[in-house]
Amino acid sequence: MYDAIIIGSGPAGYTAGIYLSRAGLKNRLITGYSEGGQLTTTTLVENYPGFEKGIDGNELVKNMRQQAASFGTEMTFGFVEKIEGESSPFTVHLDSGEMLETKAVIIATGSIANYLGIEGEAEAIGKGVSACATCDAFFYKEREIIVVGGGDVAMEEAIYLTRFASKVTVVHRRDELRASDIMVQRAKSHKEINWVLNATPVKVHSDMMGMTGLDIRDNATGEVRHLKADGLFVAIGHHPNTEFLGGKLELDAKGYIQTQPGTSKTSVPGIFAAGDVQDSKYQQAVTAAASGAVAALDTLEFIENK
């Protein structure tokens, strides 16, 4: 019997593990198949406290994992298929067939990237279409690529891609970018980045060799034109990883886990949520880590009271 099972890796999950282990609770963290979460797609994290010159996202996650493990958090690479039980104790079913008995569960499964859903996109994923610049930029050396999106992530992706591509074009459906001023300024300082605003992507073109271009519609005139490109990087937000819950917990309209204000408590006593899976607004590494600490403290209180 575990005191707590943590589902999901990344700042929220690893922080929860650190707090639980230091409190003497027996806990086990199930990493999921994207170990480390969204931070692993970030080349330079500049807004996480304690790193004057920033830190690589993969390195930050690695440090968190090692810290949690050093205090006693058990780690398992795998996927949770379901959580069984209406009240504590719960049974957590892994895809390996293993079943874990636990007094409490912390869900920190994060969120994953959205795609455009346009014609030709699905067929080209992995063959020109990507949602992770740090994963795939290497394959586009001296090539022309497009980034779709107008937020901070899109700006960061575009800036990173200038290290590899000969030309980067940012396409955004509005006249104005949603990104913070500092990120917009950084992106616009790169001469390799071109801008196509107030335009909507409508079709991805590709052949046997991969992507060849993107059709976009001018939102003002309705005119459709073709942009030649070897790659398309989609940076338009995320959706929470809650499918495995099967309706077990109350979710909001966007599918994020609903928690009681100021806590990590979900609609089922003994099940807690932390990080981006319950945060549709901020979705920052530091807020995810903070919510992981909250979830661990709420778990500790639950177990002590029980």
C-alpha positions as CSV (number, residue, x, y, z in Angstrom):
1,M,0.0,0.0,0.0
2,Y,1.4,3.3,-1.1
3,D,0.6,6.6,0.7
4,A,0.4,8.3,-2.7
5,I,0.7,7.6,-6.4
6,I,1.8,10.5,-8.6
7,I,0.6,10.3,-12.2
8,G,2.8,12.4,-14.5
9,S,6.3,13.8,-14.5
10,G,7.4,17.4,-14.9
11,P,7.6,20.2,-12.4
12,A,4.3,19.4,-10.7
13,G,4.9,15.7,-10.4
14,Y,8.5,15.8,-9.3
15,T,7.8,18.6,-6.8
16,A,5.0,16.6,-5.3
17,G,7.4,13.6,-5.0
18,I,10.1,15.8,-3.3
19,Y,7.6,17.0,-0.7
20,L,6.0,13.6,0.0
21,S,9.3,11.8,0.3
22,R,10.7,14.4,2.7
23,A,7.6,14.1,4.8
24,G,8.2,10.3,5.1
25,L,5.4,9.2,2.8
26,K,5.8,6.2,0.6
27,N,5.1,7.4,-2.9
28,R,5.6,6.2,-6.5
29,L,5.7,8.4,-9.6
30,I,4.4,7.1,-13.0
31,T,6.2,9.1,-15.6
32,G,3.9,8.7,-18.7
33,Y,5.4,8.3,-22.1
34,S,6.5,11.9,-22.4
35,E,8.7,11.9,-19.4
36,G,9.4,15.5,-18.2
37,G,6.4,17.0,-19.9
38,Q,6.4,20.3,-21.8
39,L,9.6,21.5,-20.2
40,T,11.6,19.1,-22.3
41,T,10.5,21.0,-25.4
42,T,11.9,24.3,-24.0
43,T,15.5,25.1,-24.9
44,L,16.1,27.9,-22.4
45,V,14.0,28.5,-19.3
46,E,14.7,32.0,-18.1
47,N,11.8,32.6,-15.8
48,Y,12.4,29.8,-13.3
49,P,13.9,31.2,-10.0
50,G,17.4,30.4,-9.1
51,F,19.1,30.4,-12.5
52,E,20.6,33.7,-13.3
53,K,21.4,32.9,-16.9
54,G,18.5,30.5,-17.4
55,I,18.7,26.7,-17.7
56,D,17.9,24.2,-20.4
57,G,14.4,22.6,-19.9
58,N,15.7,19.1,-20.2
59,E,18.4,19.8,-17.6
60,L,15.9,21.4,-15.2
61,V,13.6,18.4,-15.4
62,K,16.5,16.0,-15.0
63,N,17.6,17.8,-11.8
64,M,14.0,17.7,-10.4
65,R,13.8,13.9,-11.1
66,Q,17.1,13.2,-9.4
67,Q,16.1,15.3,-6.4
68,A,12.8,13.5,-6.0
69,A,14.6,10.1,-6.4
70,S,17.3,11.1,-3.9
71,F,14.6,11.5,-1.2
72,G,12.9,8.2,-1.9
73,T,10.3,8.7,-4.7
74,E,10.0,5.5,-6.7
75,M,9.9,6.0,-10.5
76,T,8.1,3.9,-13.1
77,F,8.1,4.5,-16.8
78,G,4.6,3.7,-18.0
79,F,1.1,4.8,-18.5
80,V,-1.9,4.8,-16.2
81,E,-5.0,3.3,-17.8
82,K,-7.5,4.0,-15.0
83,I,-8.0,4.8,-11.3
84,E,-10.4,2.4,-9.6
85,G,-12.3,3.2,-6.4
86,E,-14.8,5.8,-5.4
87,S,-13.0,6.6,-2.2
88,S,-9.6,5.9,-0.5
89,P,-7.9,3.5,-0.9
90,F,-7.7,3.5,-4.7
91,T,-6.3,1.0,-7.3
92,V,-4.2,2.5,-10.0
93,H,-4.0,0.3,-13.1
94,L,-0.8,0.5,-15.3
95,D,-0.6,-0.5,-18.9
96,S,2.0,-3.1,-17.9
97,G,-0.8,-4.9,-16.0
98,E,0.5,-3.9,-12.6
99,M,-2.1,-2.7,-10.1
100,L,-1.0,-0.3,-7.3
101,E,-2.9,0.2,-4.1
102,T,-2.7,3.7,-2.7
103,K,-4.3,5.9,-0.1
104,A,-4.2,9.0,-2.3
105,V,-3.5,10.0,-5.9
106,I,-1.9,13.1,-7.3
107,I,-2.7,13.7,-11.0
108,A,0.0,15.8,-12.7
109,T,-0.4,14.6,-16.3
110,G,0.0,18.1,-17.9
111,S,-1.2,19.0,-21.3
112,I,-0.2,18.3,-24.9
113,A,0.0,20.5,-28.0
114,N,-3.0,21.3,-30.2
115,Y,-2.8,20.9,-34.0
116,L,-4.7,22.9,-36.6
117,G,-7.0,20.2,-37.8
118,I,-6.8,21.4,-41.5
119,E,-6.7,19.4,-44.7
120,G,-3.4,17.6,-45.2
121,E,-2.1,18.2,-41.7
122,A,-2.6,14.8,-40.1
123,E,-0.9,13.0,-43.0
124,A,2.2,15.2,-42.7
125,I,2.7,14.9,-39.0
126,G,6.2,13.7,-38.6
127,K,6.9,14.3,-42.3
128,G,7.0,18.1,-42.2
129,V,4.4,19.0,-39.5
130,S,5.6,19.2,-35.9
131,A,4.6,20.7,-32.6
132,C,8.1,20.6,-31.1
133,A,10.8,22.8,-32.5
134,T,13.5,21.4,-30.1
135,C,12.6,17.9,-31.2
136,D,12.7,18.4,-34.9
137,A,14.5,21.6,-35.8
138,F,17.7,19.7,-36.6
139,F,16.0,18.2,-39.7
140,Y,15.3,21.6,-41.2
141,K,18.8,23.0,-41.6
142,E,18.9,25.6,-44.4
143,R,15.3,25.0,-45.2
144,E,12.2,27.3,-45.2
145,I,9.7,26.7,-42.4
146,I,6.5,28.2,-41.0
147,V,5.4,28.7,-37.4
148,V,1.7,29.1,-36.7
149,G,0.7,30.9,-33.6
150,G,0.9,34.3,-31.9
151,G,1.8,33.6,-28.3
152,D,5.1,33.3,-26.3
153,V,5.5,29.7,-27.3
154,A,5.2,30.6,-31.0
155,M,7.8,33.4,-30.6
156,E,10.2,31.0,-28.8
157,E,9.8,28.4,-31.4
158,A,10.4,30.9,-34.2
159,I,13.5,32.3,-32.5
160,Y,14.9,28.8,-31.9
161,L,14.3,27.7,-35.5
162,T,16.4,30.6,-36.8
163,R,19.4,28.6,-35.6
164,F,18.7,26.0,-38.3
165,A,16.3,27.3,-41.0
166,S,17.2,29.6,-43.8
167,K,13.8,31.4,-43.5
168,V,11.1,31.3,-40.8
169,T,7.7,32.7,-41.4
170,V,5.3,33.3,-38.5
171,V,1.6,33.0,-39.5
172,H,-1.0,34.3,-37.1
173,R,-4.8,34.6,-37.6
174,R,-5.0,38.0,-35.9
175,D,-3.6,41.4,-36.7
176,E,-1.8,41.6,-33.3
177,L,0.3,39.0,-31.6
178,R,-0.7,37.6,-28.2
179,A,2.9,37.2,-27.0
180,S,4.5,39.3,-24.3
181,D,6.3,42.5,-25.5
182,I,9.7,41.1,-24.7
183,M,9.2,38.0,-26.7
184,V,7.7,39.9,-29.7
185,Q,10.7,42.3,-29.6
186,R,13.1,39.3,-29.5
187,A,11.4,37.6,-32.4
188,K,11.3,40.8,-34.5
189,S,15.0,41.4,-34.0
190,H,15.7,38.3,-36.1
191,K,16.0,39.2,-39.7
192,E,15.4,35.6,-40.7
193,I,11.8,35.8,-39.3
194,N,9.1,37.0,-41.6
195,W,5.5,37.8,-40.6
196,V,2.1,37.0,-42.1
197,L,-0.6,38.3,-39.9
198,N,-4.4,38.2,-40.1
199,A,-4.3,35.0,-42.1
200,T,-5.7,31.5,-41.5
201,P,-4.0,28.3,-42.5
202,V,-6.3,26.1,-44.7
203,K,-4.3,23.3,-46.2
204,V,-1.0,21.6,-45.9
205,H,0.6,20.4,-49.1
206,S,3.1,17.5,-49.2
207,D,4.4,14.8,-51.5
208,M,6.3,11.5,-51.0
209,M,9.4,13.5,-49.8
210,G,7.5,15.5,-47.2
211,M,5.8,18.9,-46.8
212,T,6.0,21.3,-49.7
213,G,3.9,24.3,-48.5
214,L,0.9,25.8,-46.8
215,D,-2.2,27.4,-48.2
216,I,-3.4,30.4,-46.1
217,R,-6.5,32.6,-46.4
218,D,-6.2,36.4,-46.0
219,N,-8.9,37.2,-43.4
220,A,-9.5,40.6,-44.8
221,T,-9.8,39.8,-48.5
222,G,-10.6,36.1,-48.5
223,E,-7.8,35.5,-51.0
224,V,-6.0,32.1,-50.7
225,R,-2.3,32.0,-51.4
226,H,0.4,29.4,-51.2
227,L,3.5,29.7,-49.0
228,K,6.4,27.4,-50.0
229,A,7.8,25.6,-47.0
230,D,9.6,22.4,-46.0
231,G,8.2,22.3,-42.5
232,L,5.3,23.6,-40.3
233,F,5.6,24.0,-36.6
234,V,2.3,24.4,-34.8
235,A,2.3,26.5,-31.6
236,I,-1.4,27.2,-30.8
237,G,-1.8,26.0,-27.3
238,H,-2.5,22.7,-25.5
239,H,-5.2,20.5,-24.2
240,P,-5.1,18.6,-20.8
241,N,-4.2,14.9,-20.6
242,T,-7.4,13.7,-18.8
243,E,-8.8,11.1,-21.2
244,F,-7.7,8.2,-19.0
245,L,-9.9,9.4,-16.2
246,G,-13.0,8.3,-18.0
247,G,-15.3,10.8,-16.4
248,K,-14.1,10.0,-12.9
249,L,-13.5,13.6,-11.9
250,E,-15.3,16.9,-12.6
251,L,-13.7,18.8,-15.5
252,D,-14.3,22.3,-16.8
253,A,-15.5,23.2,-20.3
254,K,-12.0,22.9,-21.7
255,G,-11.4,19.5,-20.1
256,Y,-9.1,20.6,-17.3
257,I,-9.6,19.1,-13.9
258,Q,-11.6,21.3,-11.6
259,T,-10.1,21.9,-8.1
260,Q,-11.5,23.6,-5.1
261,P,-10.3,27.2,-5.0
262,G,-7.0,27.6,-3.3
263,T,-6.4,23.8,-3.1
264,S,-5.5,20.8,-5.2
265,K,-8.6,18.9,-4.1
266,T,-10.8,17.4,-6.9
267,S,-14.3,16.2,-6.8
268,V,-13.2,12.9,-5.3
269,P,-11.7,13.0,-1.8
270,G,-8.2,11.6,-1.8
271,I,-7.5,12.5,-5.5
272,F,-5.6,15.7,-6.1
273,A,-4.5,17.6,-9.2
274,A,-1.5,19.7,-9.9
275,G,0.2,21.5,-12.8
276,D,-1.1,22.2,-16.2
277,V,-3.8,19.5,-16.1
278,Q,-5.8,21.8,-13.8
279,D,-4.5,25.2,-15.0
280,S,-5.7,26.4,-18.3
281,K,-4.5,30.0,-17.7
282,Y,-0.9,30.3,-16.4
283,Q,0.8,27.1,-17.5
284,Q,4.2,28.0,-16.3
285,A,6.9,25.8,-14.9
286,V,7.1,27.7,-11.6
287,T,3.3,27.7,-11.1
288,A,3.2,23.9,-11.9
289,A,5.9,23.3,-9.3
290,A,4.1,25.4,-6.8
291,S,0.9,23.5,-7.4
292,G,2.8,20.2,-6.9
293,A,3.8,21.4,-3.5
294,V,0.2,22.3,-2.7
295,A,-1.0,18.9,-3.8
296,A,1.6,17.1,-1.7
297,L,0.7,19.2,1.4
298,D,-3.0,18.5,0.8
299,T,-2.2,14.8,0.4
300,L,-0.3,14.8,3.7
301,E,-3.2,16.5,5.5
302,F,-5.7,14.0,3.9
303,I,-3.7,11.0,5.0
304,E,-3.1,12.3,8.6
305,N,-6.8,13.1,9.0
306,K,-7.9,9.7,7.5
